[in-house]
C-alpha cells in the first residue's frame, strides 16, 4: 500500500478511497490492510477494538490472490468487486478501492 488514509476518512470523504497496491503483497493481505486503514478496525483481534470479520466470509482469499496474480501475469485489465466489513471493495492488479457504507464505523 502506498499511503494510509486518515482514520477519519470515512466521515469526511465521499465516494471510494483508492490506494495503490504493492504487487509483491498478496491481494488478500492488501485488502485486509486497506479496509482496516479505512474503517479504523484492526485486521486481527486485539484488546483495542472490534476486529474485521474473517475475509473468507466475503470471498475466498486464495482465489482472490490467484485471480489477481493471473491477471497481472497476463497483463489483463481486471477488477473484482465485493462487499466486506460494510465496505464495497474493488480490487485490480495495481490498486484497491474501498467505498465505506454509512454503517462502516
N, C-alpha and C positions, 0 to 999 in steps of 0.2 A: 504494500500500500504506500502511496506517496505521502500524503499529509492527512492527519486525522482531523475531521471536522470538530468544531467546539461541541462540548457536551450538551449545550442548549440549542443545537442546530434544529432540532425537530420543532421547537416552539417558534423559531424566528425565520425559518426559510420555507417558502412554498415550493412544492414540487420535489422531484428526486434530487438526491445528493449523489454526485458521481465521483468515484475515486479511481485513480489509476491503480492497476494491479500488477504486481510483480509476476512475471511468467515463471519464476523459479518456485513460487509458493503454490501449493495445491489450491485449486479453486475453492474447495470446501473450507479450508482454513481461512482463505481470504474473505469468504462470505461471513464466517463467524466473527472475524476481526472487524469487518466493516459494519455489520449490524450491531455489534457490541459498542463500537465507537459512536454510531448514530443514536442508539437508544440509551446509552449510558448504563446498560446492563452487562454484567460480566458474562463471558462465554462459558465459564466453569463455576460451579458453586463456591461461594465464599461467604464469610460472615457479613460482608458489607452490603449485600443486597440479593435480590431475586435474580437468579441466572437465566440466561436464554434457554429455551427448550432445546432438546437434542435436535440437531439439524435433520437427522433421519426421520423425524416426524413430518417434515415437509418434503424432503427429496432424498434420494439415495446418494450419500456423499461420494461413494466410489464411482457411481455412474456419472455424476456431475464432473468429477475430475477427469474421467476418461473422455467424455464428450468434448470438454474444452481443450484437453490435450490433443485430441484428434483434429479438431478444427484448427488449432494452432499449427500442427504439423502439415496440414493440407492447405494452409493459408486461406481458409474458408471464412467468409463473412458469417458469423454465428452469434446468436444471442438466445438466451433462455430465461424466461420469467416465471417466478413462483412466489407464493405467499409464505412468509416466515416471520415469526415473532412480531405480528401486527405491522409488517412492512411488506411492500412489494419489492422483490429483489430481482434485478435483471443482470445476468452475468454474460459478458462477452469475453473474447480472448484477452483483451487488454484493459478492460475496466469493469467495475461493478457499480450499478446504480441502486440506491436504496431510497424508496419512497415511503416514508413513515405514514402510518394511518393515524387518525386522531387519538385512538386508544393506545398508541405505542408507548406512552410514558406512564 
